[in-house]
Amino acid sequence: MLRGLLGRPRLFDRVLEWGARAQDWIIRPADELLGTSCARFSSPLPTQRHVKAPAERPFHQMVPALDTAAGASGLKVAVFVGCLIDKVFPAVAEATLKVLNHHGVGVFLPDNQACCGIPAVSAGDTETFRKLVRHNLERFEGSSFDYLVTACATCTATIKKIWPVLCADGDERERRGVEAVSTRTLDIHQFFCLHVGLAEIPRQRDLDAAVVTYHDPCHLKKSLGVAAEPRRLIAANRRLALREMARPDWCCGLGGSFSLEHYPLAAEIGRRKRAQVAATGCDLVATACPACMLQLHDMLSQAHDRIRVKHAIELYAESLDQP
């Protein structure tokens, strides 16, 4: 499956688009607030699992490609979208572009982007992994940009840390391409905090501010050391009050394909995280990884919690509309 589907980006896109159109036959609604569903019959997905179905329109159809000049910031970034954001959470990509545009950051968004390769290499399929790396290098080479940014913690860690290690034995062109991209790769929140600055943080919160708590993705905090930056972007939204949960950096339990093969264990870990979230009395939980968003949706939906799930960049984008 990895070689025949994931390793062929255009085919992968088409198959997921067909699946989105046929999803009413495969899944049934589970929670209206969270927009989750569960399987109608036994399948590779456990019937008890509550999933976020593919978006009716993936991001690559909304914005196939983009190439804009640097604005007031004097910076231009390449944007790596990532599979889950493209196909399940396109609103995260829309928020990313909105924030970049607001701060005068030019954007290079090439078409036909592929997966970062983490599912393949996690399954031991280094052949498909290298194929995906080379495909993505071809999409981004030839364009001048200061940084490559992503809103996916897993993609960030993969490009920045795993690409250089597993491509060290490649030919010179591949090694130089990987080095050129990986050394300039940043998490989207880290990019704004380090190189752009944030919109002025409000001095006073709305009296009816909703309570938000934040979950640290493993790939972002434990692998890249990024924890304060997403919180700073959330704090810019005066309609939100941040309330920390106990152990915000404990794993949510997803673990990519781990949760497909070992769902009972993944769910056990997820229920622990759900309890930490719910104990804050929050109205919504934010994170910075679409995979964590999937797991949080699943656990909160199964528990019938009235807690929404958002990406931190979405909350910052919403703050830009506040007077």
KASULTA-V610257 format. One line per field, one symbol per residue. ss: DSSP state (h for helix, s for strand, l for the rest). Layout:
BEGIN
ss = ???
END
This chain:
BEGIN
ss = lhhhhhllhhhhhhhhhhhhhhhhhhsssssllllsssslllllllllllslllllllhhhhlllssllllllllsssslllhhhhhllhhhhhhhhhhhhhlllssssllllllllhhhhhlllhhhhhhhhhhhhhhhllllllssssllhhhhhhhhhhhhhhlllllhhhhhhhhhhhllssshhhhhhhhhlllllllllllllssssslllhhhhhhhlllhhhhhhhhllllssslllllllllllllllhhhhlhhhhhhhhhhhhhhhhlllllssssllhhhhhhhhhhhhhlllllsssshhhhhhhhllll
END
